[in-house]
């Protein structure tokens, strides 16, 4: 049997997803080699990432050939070139020599093209419409036809916390005042938290099934403006200004993200890999990033909205301030905002942040026999909580 020492992983491209994978691979006992384009930077990056780094600028070096030969697992996140060719496969005359029994190619859901909001599954025909999507299809095909034990992961819109030296989430853009909510009626997209990508990849390594494609997406496709508004509410700042998607001032690159809409099914990854996204909704993901950014690991956050029957709205609004005041008076309450939505009068937006599960539990128990409990008995709840077990928390 091969010794544990020989478990090596090759990361072709050390981008955001690869950085999130590094700690998982290390704790699974892998020695890691990553690549970077600039040979002058290999030593610096090796220090920063805590892995071996070799240069790869599209041409093969002895160091990279050796890394290929030795790797037990290989993950490529290098995007295709403008002509759709894959930089890694193009560098080899013949299929690369490797003992790897599991290889991943990280692709994107842009390969599906526009499905007018319909659900997409892995085995459907691909009909990309953007240059990005067309190039992804070509690169996927090259990997699938390479005779290597390839697994393709089609990733939805990636977001997550600060990892090593980069973050991908709306908070910074909102704080800078540069964010705009682009509105296109009916447009929804899926996202995927980088931690959930890492978890799915680790699950696949344990269950190799070459030439399989997996969609990696959250459970709840949503309009982009909902995500921005929710992030602004969490930060307790003004919601961003609204721009129509056909506004002439919108840059072409920004507009191109609105030419396609689809709902991405994650059923296959769940069934075959036993993977369950930890952040099934963008709200859970953003709340967890907020907790990390604010160094509040123990906090409980409840956020989202409730919708009341129209007949109950006036009674709820009459009692609302009292409920807010009583909640603010609870010793474990860090923040509690409840406000009527500007566009949907029967909707109340809510953000509650409590010091710990005990404080959240106290809040729930305090409300038991209150007038607030009575006036809100018919509300529909649509919110997420993090930091607490399956408590039927109500605002």
PAPA-31468 format. One line per 5 residues: number of its first residue (from 1); their letters; for each residue x, y, z of N, C-alpha, C, O. Coordinates in steps of 0.2 Angstrom, whole numbers. Layout:
! PAPA-31468
NUM> a> X:Y:Z:X:Y:Z:X:Y:Z:X:Y:Z ~ ... $
This chain:
! PAPA-31468
1> xxxxx> 4:-6:0:0:0:0:4:6:0:10:6:3 ~ 2:11:-3:6:18:-3:5:21:3:0:21:6 ~ 11:24:6:11:27:12:7:33:12:6:36:7 ~ 5:36:18:1:42:18:5:48:15:3:52:13 ~ 12:47:16:16:52:14:16:54:7:17:59:4 $
6> xxxxx> 14:49:3:14:50:-4:7:53:-7:6:54:-13 ~ 3:54:-2:-4:57:-5:-2:65:-7:-1:69:-3 ~ -2:66:-13:-1:73:-16:-7:75:-20:-10:71:-24 ~ -8:82:-19:-13:85:-23:-10:90:-27:-6:94:-25 ~ -12:91:-33:-10:96:-38:-16:101:-39:-21:99:-42 $
11> xxxxx> -15:107:-38:-20:112:-39:-17:116:-45:-13:120:-44 ~ -21:115:-51:-19:119:-57:-23:126:-56:-29:126:-58 ~ -19:131:-54:-22:137:-53:-24:137:-45:-28:133:-43 ~ -22:143:-42:-24:143:-35:-28:149:-34:-26:154:-31 ~ -34:149:-37:-39:154:-36:-43:153:-30:-41:150:-25 $
16> xxxxx> -49:157:-29:-53:157:-23:-55:150:-21:-54:149:-15 ~ -57:146:-25:-60:139:-23:-54:135:-21:-55:132:-16 ~ -48:135:-24:-43:131:-22:-40:133:-15:-38:129:-11 ~ -40:140:-14:-38:142:-7:-43:140:-2:-40:138:3 ~ -49:139:-3:-54:136:1:-53:129:3:-54:126:8 $
21> xxxxx> -50:126:-2:-49:118:-2:-42:117:2:-42:111:5 ~ -38:121:2:-31:120:5:-32:117:12:-29:111:13 ~ -35:120:17:-36:117:23:-39:110:24:-37:106:28 ~ -44:109:19:-47:102:19:-42:97:17:-42:91:19 ~ -39:99:11:-34:94:9:-28:92:14:-26:87:14 $
26> xxxxx> -26:98:17:-21:97:22:-23:92:28:-20:87:30 ~ -29:93:30:-32:89:36:-33:82:33:-34:77:38 ~ -34:81:27:-35:74:24:-28:71:23:-28:65:20 ~ -23:74:24:-16:71:24:-13:72:17:-8:69:16 ~ -15:77:13:-12:78:6:-6:83:7:-6:88:10 $
31> xxxxx> -1:82:3:4:87:2:2:90:-4:0:87:-9 ~ 2:97:-4:-1:101:-10:4:104:-14:9:108:-11 ~ 4:104:-21:7:108:-25:2:112:-29:-3:110:-32 ~ 3:119:-30:-1:123:-33:3:126:-39:9:126:-39 ~ 0:129:-44:3:133:-49:1:140:-49:-4:142:-47 $
36> xxxxx> 6:144:-52:5:151:-53:8:153:-59:13:150:-62 ~ 5:159:-62:8:161:-69:15:164:-69:19:163:-74 ~ 16:167:-64:23:171:-63:28:167:-60:28:167:-53 ~ 33:165:-63:39:161:-60:42:165:-54:45:162:-49 ~ 42:172:-55:45:176:-50:42:176:-43:44:178:-38 $
41> xxxxx> 35:174:-43:31:174:-37:31:167:-34:28:167:-28 ~ 33:162:-36:32:155:-33:34:155:-26:30:152:-22 ~ 40:158:-24:42:157:-17:37:161:-12:36:159:-7 ~ 36:167:-14:31:172:-10:25:168:-9:22:168:-4 ~ 22:165:-15:15:162:-14:15:156:-10:11:154:-6 $
46> xxxxx> 21:152:-11:22:146:-7:21:148:1:18:144:5 ~ 24:154:3:24:156:10:17:158:12:14:156:17 ~ 14:162:7:7:164:9:2:158:9:-2:158:14 ~ 2:154:4:-3:148:4:-1:142:9:-5:138:10 ~ 5:142:10:8:136:14:8:130:10:6:124:13 $
51> xxxxx> 9:130:4:10:124:-1:16:125:-5:19:130:-5 ~ 18:120:-9:23:120:-14:20:124:-20:14:123:-22 ~ 24:128:-23:21:132:-29:26:131:-35:32:132:-34 ~ 23:129:-41:27:129:-47:24:134:-52:18:135:-52 ~ 28:136:-57:26:141:-62:22:137:-67:25:132:-69 $
56> xxxxx> 17:140:-70:14:137:-76:11:143:-80:6:146:-78 ~ 14:145:-85:12:150:-89:9:148:-96:8:152:-101 ~ 7:141:-96:5:139:-103:10:134:-106:8:130:-110 ~ 16:134:-103:21:129:-106:23:125:-100:23:127:-95 ~ 25:119:-102:27:114:-97:34:114:-95:38:116:-99 $
61> xxxxx> 35:114:-88:41:113:-85:42:106:-82:37:103:-81 ~ 48:105:-81:50:98:-78:46:98:-71:44:92:-69 ~ 46:103:-68:43:103:-61:36:102:-61:33:98:-57 ~ 32:104:-66:25:103:-67:24:96:-70:19:93:-67 ~ 28:94:-74:28:87:-77:28:82:-71:24:77:-70 $
66> xxxxx> 33:83:-66:34:79:-60:28:79:-56:26:74:-53 ~ 25:85:-55:20:86:-50:14:82:-53:10:79:-50 ~ 13:82:-60:8:79:-63:8:71:-62:4:68:-60 ~ 15:69:-63:16:62:-62:15:59:-55:12:54:-54 ~ 16:63:-50:16:61:-43:9:62:-40:7:59:-35 $
71> xxxxx> 5:66:-43:-2:68:-40:-6:62:-40:-7:59:-45 ~ -10:61:-34:-15:57:-33:-22:60:-35:-26:56:-38 ~ -22:66:-34:-28:70:-36:-26:76:-39:-21:79:-37 ~ -30:79:-44:-28:85:-48:-35:89:-48:-40:86:-50 ~ -34:95:-47:-40:100:-48:-38:106:-52:-33:110:-50 $
76> xxxxx> -41:106:-58:-40:112:-62:-45:117:-62:-51:116:-63 ~ -43:123:-60:-48:129:-60:-46:134:-65:-48:140:-64 ~ -41:133:-69:-39:138:-74:-44:139:-79:-46:134:-83 ~ -46:145:-81:-52:146:-86:-49:145:-93:-43:145:-94 ~ -54:143:-97:-52:142:-104:-49:149:-107:-50:154:-105 $
81> xxxxx> -45:148:-113:-43:154:-116:-49:157:-120:-54:154:-121 ~ -47:163:-124:-53:166:-127:-55:162:-133:-61:163:-136 ~ -51:157:-136:-53:153:-141:-56:146:-139:-58:142:-143 ~ -57:146:-132:-60:140:-129:-56:134:-128:-58:129:-125 ~ -49:135:-129:-45:129:-128:-43:130:-121:-43:135:-117 $
86> xxxxx> -41:124:-118:-39:123:-111:-32:124:-110:-28:120:-113 ~ -30:129:-106:-22:130:-106:-18:124:-103:-13:123:-105 ~ -21:120:-99:-18:114:-96:-17:109:-102:-12:106:-103 ~ -23:107:-105:-23:101:-109:-19:103:-116:-16:99:-119 ~ -19:109:-118:-16:112:-124:-8:111:-123:-4:111:-128 $
91> xxxxx> -6:112:-117:1:112:-115:4:105:-117:10:104:-118 ~ 0:99:-116:3:93:-118:2:90:-125:-4:92:-128 ~ 7:87:-128:6:84:-134:1:78:-134:-4:78:-138 ~ 3:74:-129:-2:68:-128:-5:69:-121:-3:73:-117 ~ -10:64:-119:-13:65:-113:-7:64:-107:-3:60:-108 $
96> xxxxx> -7:69:-102:-2:69:-97:-2:62:-93:-7:59:-92 ~ 4:60:-92:6:54:-88:4:56:-80:7:61:-78 ~ 0:52:-77:-2:53:-70:-5:47:-67:-7:42:-71 ~ -3:46:-61:-6:41:-57:-13:43:-53:-16:39:-50 ~ -15:49:-55:-21:51:-52:-27:47:-53:-28:45:-59 $
101> xxxxx> -31:45:-48:-37:42:-50:-43:46:-49:-49:44:-50 ~ -42:52:-48:-48:57:-47:-45:64:-49:-40:67:-46 ~ -48:67:-54:-47:74:-57:-53:78:-57:-58:75:-59 ~ -52:84:-55:-58:88:-56:-57:94:-60:-51:97:-60 ~ -62:96:-64:-62:102:-68:-67:106:-66:-73:104:-66 $
106> xxxxx> -65:112:-64:-71:117:-61:-73:121:-67:-70:125:-70 ~ -79:120:-69:-83:124:-74:-88:128:-71:-88:130:-66 ~ -93:130:-76:-98:135:-73:-105:134:-76:-105:130:-81 ~ -110:136:-73:-117:135:-75:-118:139:-82:-124:138:-84 ~ -114:143:-84:-115:147:-90:-115:142:-96:-117:144:-101 $
111> xxxxx> -113:136:-95:-113:131:-101:-121:130:-103:-122:127:-109 ~ -125:131:-98:-132:129:-100:-136:135:-104:-141:133:-107 ~ -133:141:-104:-136:146:-108:-142:148:-105:-143:148:-99 ~ -147:151:-109:-153:154:-106:-159:149:-106:-160:146:-111 ~ -162:148:-100:-167:143:-99:-174:146:-97:-178:143:-94 $
116> xxxxx> -174:153:-98:-180:157:-96:-182:155:-89:-188:155:-88 ~ -178:154:-84:-180:153:-77:-182:145:-76:-184:144:-70 ~ -181:141:-81:-182:134:-80:-177:130:-76:-171:133:-76 ~ -178:125:-73:-173:121:-70:-168:117:-75:-171:115:-80 ~ -162:117:-73:-157:114:-77:-154:108:-73:-152:108:-67 $
121> xxxxx> -153:102:-77:-150:96:-74:-143:95:-78:-143:97:-84 ~ -139:91:-75:-132:89:-78:-133:86:-85:-128:87:-89 ~ -138:82:-87:-138:78:-93:-142:82:-99:-143:79:-104 ~ -144:88:-97:-147:91:-103:-142:94:-108:-136:95:-106 ~ -145:94:-114:-140:97:-119:-138:104:-118:-142:108:-115 $
126> xxxxx> -132:106:-119:-129:112:-118:-130:117:-123:-129:116:-129 ~ -133:123:-122:-134:128:-127:-132:135:-125:-136:139:-123 ~ -125:136:-124:-123:142:-121:-124:148:-126:-124:147:-132 ~ -125:154:-124:-126:160:-128:-120:165:-127:-119:169:-132 ~ -117:165:-122:-111:170:-120:-105:167:-122:-104:161:-122 $
131> xxxxx> -100:171:-124:-93:169:-126:-90:165:-120:-87:160:-121 ~ -92:167:-114:-89:164:-108:-92:156:-108:-88:152:-107 ~ -98:156:-109:-102:149:-109:-99:145:-114:-98:139:-113 ~ -99:148:-120:-96:144:-126:-89:141:-125:-88:135:-126 ~ -85:145:-122:-78:143:-121:-78:137:-115:-74:133:-116 $
136> xxxxx> -82:138:-110:-83:133:-105:-85:126:-108:-82:121:-106 ~ -89:126:-113:-92:120:-116:-86:117:-119:-85:111:-119 ~ -82:121:-123:-76:118:-127:-71:115:-122:-69:109:-123 ~ -70:118:-116:-65:116:-112:-67:110:-108:-63:105:-107 ~ -73:110:-106:-76:104:-103:-76:98:-107:-74:92:-105 $
141> xxxxx> -77:99:-114:-77:93:-118:-70:90:-119:-69:84:-119 ~ -65:95:-119:-58:93:-120:-56:89:-114:-53:83:-115 ~ -58:91:-108:-57:87:-102:-60:80:-102:-57:75:-100 ~ -67:80:-104:-70:74:-104:-68:69:-109:-68:63:-108 ~ -65:71:-114:-62:67:-120:-55:65:-119:-52:62:-123 $
146> xxxxx> -52:67:-113:-45:67:-112:-42:60:-110:-36:58:-109 ~ -47:55:-108:-45:48:-106:-43:49:-99:-40:44:-96 ~ -44:55:-95:-42:55:-88:-48:54:-84:-53:55:-86 ~ -47:52:-78:-53:51:-73:-56:58:-71:-55:59:-65 ~ -59:61:-75:-61:68:-74:-68:68:-71:-73:65:-73 $
151> xxxxx> -69:73:-67:-76:75:-64:-77:82:-65:-72:86:-63 ~ -82:84:-68:-83:91:-70:-88:94:-65:-94:91:-63 ~ -86:100:-62:-91:103:-57:-93:110:-60:-89:114:-61 ~ -100:110:-61:-102:116:-64:-104:121:-59:-109:119:-55 ~ -101:126:-58:-102:130:-52:-107:136:-53:-106:140:-58 $
156> xxxxx> -111:138:-49:-115:144:-49:-111:150:-47:-105:149:-46 ~ -114:155:-46:-111:161:-44:-107:160:-37:-110:160:-32 ~ -101:161:-37:-97:159:-31:-96:165:-26:-95:171:-28 ~ -97:164:-20:-96:169:-15:-94:166:-8:-94:160:-8 ~ -91:171:-4:-88:168:2:-85:173:6:-84:179:4 $
161> xxxxx> -82:171:12:-78:176:16:-71:177:13:-69:175:8 ~ -67:181:17:-60:183:16:-56:176:17:-56:173:22 ~ -53:174:12:-48:168:12:-41:170:10:-40:172:4 ~ -37:170:15:-30:171:13:-29:178:11:-26:183:15 ~ -31:180:5:-30:187:2:-35:189:-2:-34:194:-6 $
166> xxxxx> -41:186:-2:-47:188:-6:-53:186:-3:-54:181:0 ~ -58:190:-5:-65:189:-3:-70:190:-9:-68:193:-13 ~ -76:186:-9:-80:187:-14:-87:188:-11:-91:183:-10 ~ -89:194:-9:-96:195:-7:-98:202:-8:-93:206:-9 ~ -104:204:-7:-106:211:-9:-105:216:-3:-106:222:-4 $
171> xxxxx> -102:214:3:-101:218:8:-97:224:6:-98:230:8 ~ -91:223:4:-86:228:2:-89:233:-3:-88:239:-2 ~ -92:230:-8:-94:234:-13:-100:239:-11:-100:245:-12 ~ -104:236:-6:-109:240:-3:-106:246:1:-109:252:1 ~ -101:244:5:-98:249:10:-95:255:6:-95:260:8 $
176> xxxxx> -92:253:0:-89:258:-4:-94:263:-8:-92:268:-10 ~ -100:261:-8:-105:265:-11:-106:264:-18:-109:268:-22 ~ -102:259:-21:-102:258:-28:-107:253:-31:-109:252:-37 ~ -111:249:-26:-115:244:-28:-122:247:-31:-124:252:-29 ~ -124:244:-36:-131:246:-39:-135:240:-40:-133:234:-41 $
181> xxxxx> -141:240:-38:-146:235:-39:-149:235:-46:-153:239:-48 ~ -146:230:-50:-149:230:-57:-155:226:-57:-155:220:-55 ~ -161:229:-60:-167:226:-60:-169:223:-66:-169:227:-71 ~ -170:217:-67:-173:214:-73:-179:209:-70:-177:204:-68 ~ -185:211:-72:-191:207:-69:-190:199:-71:-189:198:-77 $
186> xxxxx> -191:195:-66:-191:188:-68:-184:185:-68:-183:179:-68 ~ -179:189:-67:-172:186:-67:-170:183:-61:-170:187:-55 ~ -168:177:-61:-165:174:-54:-159:170:-56:-158:168:-62 ~ -155:170:-51:-148:166:-52:-147:162:-45:-149:164:-40 ~ -143:156:-46:-141:153:-40:-134:155:-38:-130:158:-42 $
191> xxxxx> -132:154:-32:-126:155:-29:-123:149:-26:-127:144:-25 ~ -117:149:-24:-114:144:-21:-108:146:-16:-104:150:-18 ~ -109:145:-10:-104:147:-5:-98:143:-6:-98:137:-7 ~ -92:146:-6:-85:143:-7:-84:137:-2:-81:132:-4 ~ -87:137:4:-86:132:8:-90:126:6:-88:120:8 $
196> xxxxx> -96:127:3:-100:121:0:-96:118:-6:-97:112:-7 ~ -93:122:-10:-89:119:-15:-84:115:-13:-83:109:-15 ~ -80:117:-8:-75:113:-5:-77:106:-2:-74:101:-3 ~ -83:107:2:-86:101:5:-88:96:-1:-87:90:0 ~ -91:98:-6:-93:94:-12:-87:90:-15:-87:84:-17 $
201> xxxxx> -82:94:-16:-76:91:-19:-73:86:-15:-71:81:-17 ~ -72:87:-8:-69:82:-3:-74:76:-3:-71:71:-3 ~ -80:77:-4:-85:71:-4:-84:67:-11:-84:61:-10 ~ -82:70:-16:-81:67:-23:-75:63:-23:-74:58:-25 ~ -70:66:-19:-63:63:-19:-64:56:-16:-60:51:-17 $
206> xxxxx> -68:56:-11:-69:49:-7:-74:44:-11:-74:38:-10 ~ -77:47:-16:-81:43:-21:-80:44:-28:-84:47:-31 ~ -74:42:-30:-72:43:-37:-78:40:-42:-80:35:-41 ~ -80:44:-47:-84:41:-52:-83:45:-59:-87:49:-61 ~ -77:43:-62:-75:47:-68:-80:49:-73:-85:45:-74 $
211> xxxxx> -79:54:-76:-84:56:-82:-91:58:-79:-95:57:-83 ~ -91:60:-73:-97:62:-70:-97:70:-70:-92:73:-69 ~ -103:73:-71:-104:80:-70:-108:82:-64:-113:78:-63 ~ -106:87:-60:-110:89:-55:-112:96:-55:-107:100:-56 ~ -118:98:-54:-120:105:-53:-118:107:-46:-120:103:-41 $
216> xxxxx> -115:112:-44:-115:114:-37:-118:121:-37:-115:126:-39 ~ -124:121:-33:-127:127:-32:-131:127:-26:-132:121:-23 ~ -134:133:-24:-138:132:-17:-145:130:-19:-146:128:-24 ~ -149:130:-14:-156:127:-14:-161:132:-17:-167:131:-18 ~ -159:139:-17:-164:144:-18:-161:149:-23:-158:154:-21 $
221> xxxxx> -163:148:-29:-162:154:-34:-165:160:-32:-171:160:-30 ~ -162:166:-33:-165:172:-31:-163:178:-35:-158:178:-38 ~ -167:183:-36:-165:189:-39:-159:193:-36:-159:193:-30 ~ -155:195:-40:-149:198:-38:-150:204:-33:-146:205:-28 ~ -155:208:-34:-156:214:-30:-158:211:-23:-157:215:-18 $
226> xxxxx> -162:205:-22:-163:203:-16:-157:202:-11:-157:203:-5 ~ -152:199:-15:-146:198:-11:-142:204:-9:-140:205:-3 ~ -142:209:-14:-139:215:-12:-143:219:-6:-140:221:-1 ~ -149:219:-7:-153:222:-2:-153:219:5:-152:222:10 ~ -152:212:5:-152:208:11:-145:210:14:-144:211:21 $
231> xxxxx> -140:210:10:-133:212:13:-133:219:16:-129:220:21 ~ -136:224:12:-136:230:15:-140:231:22:-137:234:26 ~ -145:227:22:-149:227:29:-145:224:34:-145:227:40 ~ -141:219:33:-136:216:38:-131:221:40:-129:221:46 ~ -128:225:35:-123:230:37:-126:236:40:-123:240:43 $
236> xxxxx> -133:236:40:-137:242:43:-135:248:39:-134:254:42 ~ -135:248:33:-134:254:28:-139:254:23:-143:250:23 ~ -140:260:20:-145:261:15:-145:256:9:-139:253:8 ~ -150:253:7:-150:249:1:-148:252:-5:-149:258:-6 ~ -144:249:-9:-141:252:-15:-146:255:-20:-152:252:-20 $
241> xxxxx> -144:260:-24:-149:263:-29:-150:258:-34:-147:253:-36 ~ -156:259:-37:-159:254:-42:-157:256:-49:-158:262:-51 ~ -155:252:-54:-154:253:-61:-158:248:-65:-157:242:-63 ~ -161:250:-70:-164:245:-75:-159:242:-79:-154:245:-81 ~ -160:235:-80:-155:231:-84:-154:234:-91:-148:233:-94 $
246> xxxxx> -159:238:-94:-158:240:-101:-156:248:-100:-156:251:-106 ~ -154:250:-95:-151:257:-94:-144:257:-98:-140:253:-97 ~ -144:262:-102:-138:263:-107:-132:264:-103:-126:263:-106 ~ -132:266:-97:-126:268:-93:-123:261:-90:-117:262:-87 ~ -126:256:-90:-124:250:-88:-118:247:-92:-120:246:-98 $
251> xxxxx> -113:245:-89:-107:242:-94:-109:236:-97:-113:232:-94 ~ -107:234:-103:-109:228:-106:-107:222:-102:-112:217:-102 ~ -102:222:-99:-100:216:-95:-105:215:-89:-108:209:-88 ~ -107:220:-86:-113:219:-81:-119:217:-84:-123:213:-81 ~ -121:220:-90:-127:218:-93:-127:211:-95:-132:207:-95 $
256> xxxxx> -121:208:-97:-121:201:-100:-123:196:-95:-125:191:-97 ~ -123:198:-88:-125:193:-83:-133:193:-83:-135:188:-80 ~ -136:197:-87:-143:197:-86:-146:194:-93:-152:195:-94 ~ -142:192:-97:-145:189:-103:-148:182:-102:-152:179:-107 ~ -146:179:-97:-148:172:-96:-151:171:-89:-148:174:-84 $
261> xxxxx> -156:167:-88:-158:165:-82:-160:158:-81:-164:156:-86 ~ -159:155:-76:-160:148:-75:-160:146:-68:-157:150:-64 ~ -163:140:-66:-163:138:-59:-159:132:-59:-160:127:-63 ~ -154:131:-55:-149:126:-56:-150:120:-51:-150:122:-45 ~ -152:114:-53:-153:109:-49:-147:106:-46:-142:105:-49 $
266> xxxxx> -147:105:-39:-141:102:-36:-142:95:-33:-139:92:-29 ~ -148:92:-36:-150:85:-34:-145:80:-34:-144:76:-30 ~ -141:80:-40:-137:74:-41:-131:74:-36:-129:69:-33 ~ -128:80:-35:-123:80:-30:-125:78:-23:-122:74:-19 ~ -131:80:-21:-134:78:-15:-135:70:-15:-133:67:-10 $
271> xxxxx> -138:67:-20:-139:60:-20:-133:56:-20:-132:51:-17 ~ -129:58:-25:-123:53:-26:-117:54:-21:-113:50:-20 ~ -116:61:-19:-111:62:-15:-112:63:-7:-108:63:-3 ~ -119:62:-6:-121:63:1:-120:70:4:-119:71:10 ~ -119:75:-1:-117:82:0:-124:86:2:-129:85:-2 $
276> xxxxx> -123:90:7:-129:94:9:-126:101:10:-121:102:14 ~ -128:106:6:-125:113:6:-126:115:14:-132:115:16 ~ -121:118:17:-122:121:23:-125:127:23:-129:129:27 ~ -124:131:17:-128:137:16:-133:136:10:-131:138:5 ~ -138:134:12:-143:132:7:-146:138:4:-149:138:-2 $
281> xxxxx> -146:144:7:-149:150:4:-143:156:5:-139:155:9 ~ -144:161:1:-139:166:1:-139:170:8:-134:172:10 ~ -145:169:11:-146:173:18:-141:169:23:-138:173:26 ~ -141:163:23:-137:159:28:-130:160:26:-126:161:31 ~ -128:160:20:-121:162:18:-119:168:20:-113:169:23 $
286> xxxxx> -123:174:19:-121:180:20:-121:182:28:-116:185:30 ~ -125:178:31:-125:179:39:-119:176:42:-116:179:46 ~ -117:171:39:-111:167:41:-105:172:40:-100:172:44 ~ -104:175:34:-99:179:32:-99:185:37:-94:188:39 ~ -105:188:38:-106:194:43:-103:192:50:-99:196:53 $
291> xxxxx> -105:186:52:-102:184:59:-94:184:59:-91:186:64 ~ -92:181:53:-84:180:53:-81:187:53:-76:189:56 ~ -84:192:48:-81:198:48:-81:202:54:-77:206:56 ~ -87:201:58:-87:205:65:-85:201:71:-86:203:76 ~ -81:195:69:-78:191:75:-84:190:80:-82:191:86 $
296> xxxxx> -89:187:78:-95:185:83:-97:178:82:-102:177:80 ~ -92:173:83:-94:166:81:-100:163:85:-103:159:83 ~ -101:166:91:-106:163:95:-113:166:94:-118:163:97 ~ -114:171:90:-120:175:89:-125:171:86:-123:167:81 ~ -131:172:87:-137:169:83:-140:175:79:-142:180:82 $
301> xxxxx> -141:174:73:-144:179:68:-151:176:66:-151:170:63 ~ -156:180:66:-162:178:62:-163:184:58:-164:190:59 ~ -164:182:51:-165:187:46:-169:185:40:-169:179:38 ~ -173:190:38:-178:188:32:-184:192:32:-183:198:34 ~ -190:189:31:-196:193:32:-202:189:34:-202:183:33 $
306> xxxxx> -207:192:36:-213:189:37:-219:193:33:-218:199:32 ~ -224:189:31:-229:192:27:-236:191:31:-237:185:33 ~ -239:196:32:-246:196:36:-252:196:31:-251:199:26 ~ -257:193:33:-263:194:29:-265:201:30:-264:205:35 ~ -268:204:24:-269:211:24:-274:214:30:-273:219:32 $
311> xxxxx> -278:209:32:-283:211:38:-279:212:44:-282:215:49 ~ -273:209:45:-270:209:51:-264:215:52:-262:217:57 ~ -263:218:46:-257:223:45:-258:228:50:-253:230:54 ~ -264:232:51:-264:238:55:-263:236:62:-260:240:66 ~ -266:230:65:-265:228:72:-257:226:73:-255:228:78 $
316> xxxxx> -254:223:68:-247:222:69:-243:228:69:-238:229:74 ~ -244:233:65:-240:239:65:-241:243:71:-237:246:74 ~ -248:243:74:-249:246:80:-245:243:86:-243:247:91 ~ -244:237:86:-240:234:92:-233:233:90:-229:231:95 ~ -230:235:84:-224:233:82:-218:237:86:-214:234:89 $
321> xxxxx> -219:243:88:-214:247:91:-213:244:98:-208:244:101 ~ -219:243:101:-219:240:108:-214:233:108:-210:232:113 ~ -216:229:103:-212:223:103:-204:224:102:-200:221:105 ~ -203:229:98:-196:231:96:-193:234:103:-187:232:105 ~ -196:238:106:-193:241:113:-192:235:118:-187:235:121 $
326> xxxxx> -197:231:118:-196:225:123:-190:221:121:-186:218:126 ~ -189:220:115:-184:215:113:-177:219:114:-172:216:116 ~ -177:225:112:-171:229:114:-169:229:121:-163:229:123 ~ -174:228:125:-172:228:133:-169:222:135:-167:221:141 ~ -170:217:131:-167:210:133:-159:211:133:-156:214:129 $
331> xxxxx> -156:208:139:-149:209:139:-145:206:134:-140:208:132 ~ -147:200:131:-143:197:126:-145:199:119:-142:196:114 ~ -149:205:118:-150:207:111:-145:212:109:-144:217:112 ~ -142:210:103:-137:215:101:-140:220:96:-138:226:96 ~ -144:217:92:-148:222:87:-155:218:85:-155:212:85 $
336> xxxxx> -160:223:85:-166:220:83:-170:225:79:-172:230:81 ~ -170:224:72:-174:229:68:-180:225:64:-179:219:62 ~ -185:229:64:-191:226:61:-195:232:58:-196:237:61 ~ -196:231:51:-198:237:48:-203:235:42:-202:230:39 ~ -208:239:40:-212:238:35:-209:239:28:-205:244:27 $
341> xxxxx> -210:234:24:-206:235:17:-209:240:13:-215:241:13 ~ -205:244:10:-207:250:6:-212:248:0:-216:251:-2 ~ -210:242:-3:-213:240:-9:-219:235:-8:-224:235:-12 ~ -219:231:-2:-224:227:-1:-227:228:6:-224:226:11 ~ -232:232:7:-234:234:13:-236:229:18:-235:230:24 $
346> xxxxx> -238:223:16:-240:217:21:-234:213:23:-234:209:27 ~ -228:216:21:-221:212:23:-218:216:28:-217:222:27 ~ -215:213:33:-211:216:38:-204:212:37:-203:206:37 ~ -199:217:36:-192:214:36:-189:214:43:-191:218:47 ~ -185:209:44:-183:208:51:-175:206:51:-173:202:47 $
351> xxxxx> -172:209:56:-165:207:57:-164:207:65:-165:212:68 ~ -163:201:68:-162:200:75:-155:197:76:-154:192:73 ~ -151:200:80:-144:197:82:-144:197:89:-145:202:93 ~ -143:191:92:-143:189:99:-136:187:101:-132:183:97 ~ -133:188:107:-127:186:109:-125:179:108:-119:177:106 $
356> xxxxx> -130:175:110:-129:167:110:-135:164:110:-141:167:110 ~ -135:157:109:-141:153:109:-146:154:115:-152:155:114 ~ -143:155:121:-147:156:127:-151:163:126:-157:163:128 ~ -148:168:123:-151:175:123:-157:174:118:-162:177:118 ~ -156:170:112:-161:169:107:-167:165:110:-173:167:109 $
361> xxxxx> -165:160:114:-170:156:118:-174:160:122:-180:160:123 ~ -171:165:126:-174:169:131:-179:174:127:-185:175:129 ~ -177:176:121:-181:181:117:-188:177:115:-193:179:115 ~ -187:171:113:-192:166:111:-197:165:117:-203:166:116 ~ -195:164:122:-199:162:128:-202:169:131:-208:168:133 $
366> xxxxx> -199:174:130:-202:181:132:-208:182:129:-213:185:132 ~ -209:180:122:-215:182:118:-221:178:119:-226:180:117 ~ -220:172:123:-225:167:123:-232:170:124:-237:169:120 ~ -233:174:129:-240:176:131:-241:184:129:-245:187:133 ~ -238:186:124:-238:194:123:-243:195:118:-246:191:114 $
371> xxxxx> -245:201:118:-250:204:112:-247:203:105:-250:201:101 ~ -240:204:105:-237:203:98:-238:196:96:-239:195:90 ~ -238:191:100:-239:184:98:-246:183:96:-247:179:91 ~ -251:186:99:-258:186:96:-259:189:90:-262:186:85 ~ -256:195:89:-257:199:82:-254:196:77:-256:197:71 $
376> xxxxx> -248:192:78:-244:189:72:-246:182:71:-242:178:68 ~ -251:179:74:-252:172:74:-254:169:67:-253:164:65 ~ -256:174:62:-257:172:55:-251:173:50:-252:172:44 ~ -246:176:53:-240:178:48:-237:172:44:-237:166:47 ~ -235:173:38:-231:168:35:-223:170:36:-222:175:35 $
381> xxxxx> -220:165:38:-213:166:39:-208:164:34:-209:159:31 ~ -203:169:32:-198:167:27:-192:170:29:-190:176:27 ~ -189:167:34:-182:169:36:-178:164:38:-180:158:38 ~ -171:165:39:-166:160:41:-163:162:47:-163:167:49 ~ -161:157:51:-158:158:57:-151:154:57:-151:149:54 $
386> xxxxx> -146:157:59:-139:153:60:-137:154:67:-138:159:70 ~ -133:149:69:-130:150:76:-134:146:81:-132:146:87 ~ -139:142:79:-143:139:84:-146:133:81:-147:132:75 ~ -148:128:85:-151:122:82:-157:123:79:-159:129:78 ~ -161:118:78:-168:118:74:-173:121:79:-177:118:81 $
391> xxxxx> -172:128:81:-177:131:85:-182:134:81:-181:137:76 ~ -189:133:83:-194:137:79:-194:144:81:-199:146:84 ~ -189:148:80:-188:155:82:-193:159:78:-194:158:72 ~ -196:163:82:-201:168:78:-199:175:80:-196:176:85 ~ -200:180:75:-197:187:77:-201:190:83:-200:196:85 $
